[in-house]
Amino acid sequence: VDFDLILENIKDLNSLVGEGICQVEHTPRGARLRRPQPLPLTLYQDGIVVGHGAFRAYQHPGTQQCLQDIMDGYFPSELQPRYPDGV
């Protein structure tokens, strides 16, 4: 696993969705600015943890697909249903 490449690609993806930029959130009484909540990705020597989920070994096919998506410069496809605009 090339951790440096993964981190570089994550930084690129974060810049695509405007990391640190506030978004307008509509409320019943108007609107307000809010910062999107980040989704933590913790990299370990033998696996990953996405968000507050369970540990996933690198050998697991779902983990391999997640990392391959990141290595290819895309948001992990497993996150698209929950975060259609990126996270």
N, C-alpha and C positions, 0 to 999 in steps of 0.2 A: 504494500500500500504506500503510495507516494503522498505522504501527509502534506508536504509543501505545495504540491499541485492542487490537492483538495482544498487547502486553505486559500490559495490564490483564486481558484474558481468560485469559492464561496464569497470572497470579497467582491468579485466581479458581479455575481448574482445579486448581492446586497445592493450594489450601486445601481443596478437596473431597476430595482423597486424603490429607490430613493431612501436608502438607509439614513435615518436621522431627520427626515423631512416629515413635517406634520401633514396630516390629511384632514379634510373637512368631514366631520361626523354630524349627520342630521339628527336632531333631537326633537321631541314633541313641541318644545318652545323655541326652536330656531336651529342653531348649529354651533359647533365648537370645534376647535382644533385638537387633534389627538395624535400621538405617535403610535404607529403600529407596534404591537407586542412582538418581540423577537421569538423565534423558535430555536431553543438551544440545540446544538449538535455537539455531543461529546465524543471525541475520538480516543479510543484506548488501543493498546498494543494488539489486542486480540478481538476487538469489536467496537461497536458504536452504541450510543443511546440517543434517540431522536426525541426531543421534547422531554416529557417526564415518563416516557414509555419504558419498556423493558430493555435489558441489554440484548444486543443482537450480535452474534459472532460473525466475523467476516466470511466464514464458509457458508452461511445461510444464503440461499438464492435471493431472497428479498433484500438483504443487506448488499449483496453484490450489485443488484439492479439499482438500488439507491445511490451507491457510490459511482456506478458507471454513468448514471444520469448527470451527476455533479461533474465528473471528469469530462463528459461531453459538453459541458457548459449549459446544462438545463437544470431547472428545479426538479427534484425527484418526483417522478410521476405519481408515486403513492400519496403525495401531498396535494395534488391538483384538485381532488374533490372538495377538500376542506379549505384550500387557499387558492382559488382560481386566478387571483391577480398576483400570486407570488407571496413569499413570506420571508 
